[in-house]
Amino acid sequence: MFKKNFIILTIIVSISGLTQGMLLPLIAIIFERDDVPSFINGLHASSLYIGVFLASLFLEGLLRKVGYKNLVVIGAIIIAISMSLFPVYKAMTFWFILRLLVGVGDNMLHFATQSWLTETTPKHKLGRIISFYGLSFSLGFMAGPLLAKLYEVHTSLPFLLSAVFTITASALVFMLKNEFPEDNHSKISFKSTTINFGKVMKTSWVAFLFPMMYGILEACLNSNFPVYAMKQDIPVNLIIIILPAFSLGAIIFQVPLGMISDNMNRNILLTIVTFIGAMLFMMCQIFSHSGYVLVGLFFITGIFVGSMYSLGVTFMTEITPKYLLPAGNLMCGLIFSIGSILGPILGGLVIQISHNTQFFSYIAFILLAISCATFYDYKKRQQPQTD
């Protein structure tokens, strides 16, 4: 039964990755061709993650009320309808609202599938299973920019195909029995969700740095980077190759890193990969004018920091009391959305203020700060606990 659940849930999350991977660079390129300023382009990209953020405020109660299966169905319907409406009317405000709705539906899919897996996976398999989950998302995300190329064939094609894929994949959930999260017998409300957020932040704050950083990376690389690269005179056809290179690196090493995390202190592993990631992004800044060098650097960078979301979720599950796991999974989505909202806004601002000379150094600085914070947490956890 667990194997069947796992296969279906990973298929669903891969299509969710496909939608995000297509939507972010496609609209960024469309707006850049329309001479929309970098800051406004980045601000518009944040709408997807504003939707993720808003959904996080009510999803715990909704999940406990309707169950995992029904939440997946609701999310899929919202995404499919929103994607189908993009070709109907091209306007920045209308597209902002549609991207926000896609974010709401996307968070429903992620929260339901991720919580379902973390609730039912044996502890000794957690790193491996969540890595495969992250791998599925990365596979979809890597294919997203390739789907975006179909915009040149017909402007409606990538949007409509994404809607069809979402409905088709999510229909598989009807093969599963609806389940509900473990109940701690307390009434779920906005207030109780906020209290649970406070509890889980106290026990697991360091684990949430990694979904946040992954949100910054995902949004910046897929929204800011196409704009920055075009200003460095890198052709769009090459940009479409550079972006999947990061996901490919993540895909190849996602499961090995997850297995390593099952046999190694996760604080240390996360300190190392974020430090290496910071150094690699500084190299990207040095070679920012060379598209072909960036293909290789993006691939190597993806190896080390492309698994941060799944590693962060695994770390959170390890250090969080089980009754707080729904709140912990929800907080992962919430923090991810905050990173994804602020990431492209600040990234667009950095590009604009630096007169198109800086972008990767901004990401490197944040990674270095997170590496230091993680090492600090490791040292603190090594100290004897006192009452």
N, C-alpha and C positions, 0 to 999 in steps of 0.2 A: 504493500500500500504506500509506504514512504517513497519507494522508487518511482511509482506512478505519479504521485504528487510532485516530486522533485522535477521530473522531466517536463510535465505540463507547465509548472510555474516558471521554469527557466526559459521555455519557449515564449511564454507571455512577456517576460521581462526583456527578452532579446528584441521583440517587436517594439517595446517601449523605447529601447535604446535606439532603434532604427529611426523612430519618429523624431526624437531629440537630435540625433546626429544629422538628420536631413534638414530640420527646420532652422536650426541656429545659423549654420553657414549660408544657407540659401537666402534667407531674408537679409543677412548682413551684406552679402554680395549685391542683392537687388537694390538695397538702400545706398550702398557705396556708388553704384552706377547711376543712381538718381541724385548724387552729390549731397546726400544727407551727412551732416557733420559727424565726426567720429564719436563725440560725446553723446549726441542724440541717438546714434546707432546703438551704442552700448547701453544707454538708458532703456531703449525700446526692447533690447534683448532680455533685460531684467524682468519683463512682464511675465514670462514663463515661470520664473522662480518666485515672483510675487504670488502667483497662483498656488505654487507648492507651499509657500509660507502660510497663506490664508487657510488652505485645506488642513494644515497641521493643527490648527486651533480647535477643530471639531472632530477629527478622524478617530480618536481613541474611543469616544462615546459611540460613534456610528458603527465602528467595528464590533464593539461588544453587543450592539443591538442587532445588526444584520448578519454578522459572521464574515469570514474571510472570502468565501465564494461570491456572495452577493456584492461585496465591496469591489471585487475585481470587475464584475459585470457593469456596475454603475460607472466606474472609472473608464472602462472601454467605450461605453456609449458616449460619454462626454467628449472623449478624444476624437472618436470617429466623426461625430457631428461637427465639431469645431474644425477639424482638418478639411472636411467637405465644403465648408463655407469660405475658406481662404480664396479660392478662385472667383467667388461670386462678386466680390467688391474689393478693389485695391485702395485702401486708405490707411494711413498710419494709426489713427485712433481705433478703427475697426479691427485691424490686425493686432493691435495691442490687446484688445479685449479677447480676441480669439486665442492668442498665445497664453494669456492669463488662464483661460478655461482649459487649455491643453495642460497647463501646469497643475491645475486642480485634479484633473482626471489622471494625470501621470503619477501624482503623489498617492492617489487611491490605489493604483496598480502596484506601485512600489511598496507602500506600507502594508498592504494586504499580503502580497507574496513574500516579502521579507519577514514579516512577523510570523506568518504561517511556518516558514522554514526554521527560524530561530527557536520557535516554541517546540517544534517536533524533532529537531536534530539532536542525536546523542552528543554529549560534550566532547568526546574524544574524536569525533568526526567534524566538529564545527568549522575549523579552519578550512578544511578541504571542501566541504559542502558550500560554504559561503563564497569561497573562491570560484567554484564552478558557477554559482549564481552571478557573481561579478563578471566572470568570463562571458556568460551569455549576454549580459548587457553590453559589454565591450564589443562583442561580435556584431551586434545590431548597430551600435554606435559607429563602428568602423565603416559599415556599409552605408550609413546615412548620407555622407557627402557624395557617394557614388550615385545614390538615388536622386540627389539634388541636381545632378547633371541632366536628368530627364526634363528639367525645366526648359532646356534649349529645344527639346522635341515639341513639347506643348506645355504651356504655362500651368495647366491644371494637373498634369500627370503625376508629379511627385506627391502632391497633396492628396489626390484621390486614391492612389496606390497605398499610401500610408494608412488611410482610413480603412480600406479593404483588409489590409494585413492585420490591423488592430482587431477588427471584429472577428476575423477568421481565427486568429490565435487565441483570443479570449473566449471564444465559443468552446474551446477544449475544456474549460473549467467546469462545464456542465457534466463532464465525466467523473467529477469528484464529489464526494459528500461534503456538505457544508459543515465547517467546524468553527468553534469559538475559542478565544484566548482564555487562559487560566484566570479564574475570577478570585479576587481577594475580598469579595462580599461587601465592597464599599460602593456607594452610589457614584456613578460617573457623571460629572458635570464639567462645565468650563473651569469652575473653581478647583475641583478635585484634580483635573488634568494639570492645571497650573501648579498645584501642590506636588503632584507626582514629578513634574518637570524639575522642580526645586530639589527633590530628593535624589533624582537620577543625576542631576548636575553635580551634586555634592559628592556622590560616589564615583562618577565616571567622566568628569569634565575633560580629562585629557583625551579620552577616546573620541570625543566630538570634534576635536581639532582636525581630524582626518577627513570626515565627510565634508566639513567646511572647506578644507583645502582642495578636496576633489571638486567641490562645487565651483570654487574660484577657477581652477584649472579648466574644467569642462566648458564653462561659460566664456572665459577669456580666450581660450584657444579656438573655440568655434565661432565666437562673435567678434572679438577684437583682432585676433590674428589675421583673418582674411583682409580686414581693412588695413592693418599695419603692413602686411605683405604686399598688397596692391600699391601702397605708397612707396615701397622699396622697389617697385617695378618688377615684382615676381608675377609671372603670368597666372591667370586664374586656373588654367589646366594643371599647373604645377602645384598650386595651393590645394587643389582637390586631392593630390597625391600625398602632400606633406601631412595633412590632417589625419588620414587613416594610419599613417606610419606610427603615430603615438599609440593608437588603439591596438595596432598589431603587436607592438612591444609589450603592451599590457596583457594582451591575450595569451601570448606565448609563455609568459612568466607568472600569470595570475595564480594558477594552481600550484606550481612549485613554491611560490612565496607563501601561499596559504598553508602548505604542508610544512614548510620550515617554521611558520608561526606556531604550529601545533607542538613543535619540539624545541622551541627557543623562547626566551623571555620577549614578549611582544613589545615592551617598552624599548628594549635595546634595538630590536629589528626596525622599529618605526623611526627611532633616532637616526639610524644609519641610512635608511632609504631616503629620508627627507633631506639629510645633509648632502648626499650624493646628487639628489635631484636639484638642489640649489646650485651646486657647482656646474651641473650640466646646462641649466638654464642661463647661467652666466656665459657659457660657451656659445649658446644659441644667440645671445646678444652680440657677441664678437663676430659671429658669422651670419648676421641677420640679413645681409644682402645676397647671400648665396643659397638659392633655393634647394640645390641638390645636396649641399652639406646639411641643410636643415632636415631633409628627409632622414638622413642617418642619425642625426642628433635627436630628432623627435622619436625615432624608434628606440634608441637607447634610453632616453628619458622615460618613455612609456614603460620600459622594463622595471624601473625603480619606483616610479610614483603613480603609475597607471592603475595600481591595485589599492590605492589608499582608502577608497570607500569601503570595500569589502574587508580590508584589514581592520579598519576602524570599527565596523559593525561587529566583527569577531571579538575584538578587544573589549568593546562595550558589553557584549553578551557575557564575557568571562568575568567582568568585575561588577556586574549589576545584579541585584537580587531578582529572582525569577518573576516575582509578582509585578516588578517594575519594568519588565521587558517590553510590553506594549508602549509604555511611555518612553522607554529608551529608544526603541525603533522609530517612534514618532519624532523624538528629538533629533535623531540622525537626519531625518528628512527635513526638519525645521532648520537645523544648523546648515545643512547642505544648501537649502534655499537661500539662507542669509548670505552665505559665501557666493552663491550664484547671482544674487541680486547686486551685491556690492562689487563683486569682481569685475564685471564688464563696465560698470559705471566708472570705477576708479581707473581701470585699464584704458578706457577711452579718454579719460582726463589726462592720464600720463602721456599717451600718444599725442594729444593736442598741445599740452603745456610744453613738452619736449620738442615740439615742431617735428614730429614723426621720427625722432631719433632713438627713443627708449620704449621698450615694452617688456622684454624678457627679464630685465634686471628687477623689475617690479615683482614678478612672480618669484624670482630667486630670493629676494629679501624676505618674503612671507614664509617660504619654505625653511629658510635658515632660522627664523624666529620660532617656528613650530618645532624644529629639531631641538633647539635649546630648551623649550618648554617641556618637551617629552623627556629629555634627559634629566631635567629638574624633578619631574614627577617620579622617574625611576629612582633617583637618589633618595627622595622623600619616602618612597615605599620600602626602601631597604632599611630605614631607621626603625628601631623597636617601637611598637605601638604602646602608648601610655594612656591610662584612664584619666 
